[in-house]
Amino acid sequence: MSSRSNKVLIPQAKEGLDRFKMEAAKEVGVNLSQGYNGDLTSRENGSVGGQMVKRMVEAYEKNL
């Protein structure tokens, strides 16, 4: 039995998060598709997440 813990708390934000993820994937050269992406390596997935965090930190620091 699988329990999914990464629920979107604000449903209206899901589209924006998906768009942000696709932009980050394009920036690091990962071919991310809508839906299933189980064929990607951990390194590729990690680079997308890392790019997202990097951009969020930059935006936060800019607004200080």
Contacts in CASP RR format, 6 or more apart in sequence:
PFRMAT RR
TARGET T0000
AUTHOR 0000-0000-0000
METHOD contacts of the structure
MODEL  1
MSSRSNKVLIPQAKEGLDRFKMEAAKEVGVNLSQGYNGDLTSRENGSVGG
QMVKRMVEAYEKNL
8 14 0 8 1.000
8 17 0 8 1.000
18 34 0 8 1.000
20 52 0 8 1.000
20 55 0 8 1.000
21 32 0 8 1.000
21 48 0 8 1.000
21 49 0 8 1.000
21 52 0 8 1.000
22 32 0 8 1.000
24 48 0 8 1.000
24 49 0 8 1.000
24 50 0 8 1.000
24 51 0 8 1.000
24 52 0 8 1.000
24 55 0 8 1.000
25 31 0 8 1.000
25 32 0 8 1.000
25 48 0 8 1.000
25 51 0 8 1.000
26 32 0 8 1.000
27 51 0 8 1.000
28 47 0 8 1.000
28 48 0 8 1.000
28 51 0 8 1.000
30 40 0 8 1.000
30 44 0 8 1.000
30 45 0 8 1.000
30 47 0 8 1.000
30 48 0 8 1.000
32 40 0 8 1.000
32 48 0 8 1.000
37 45 0 8 1.000
END
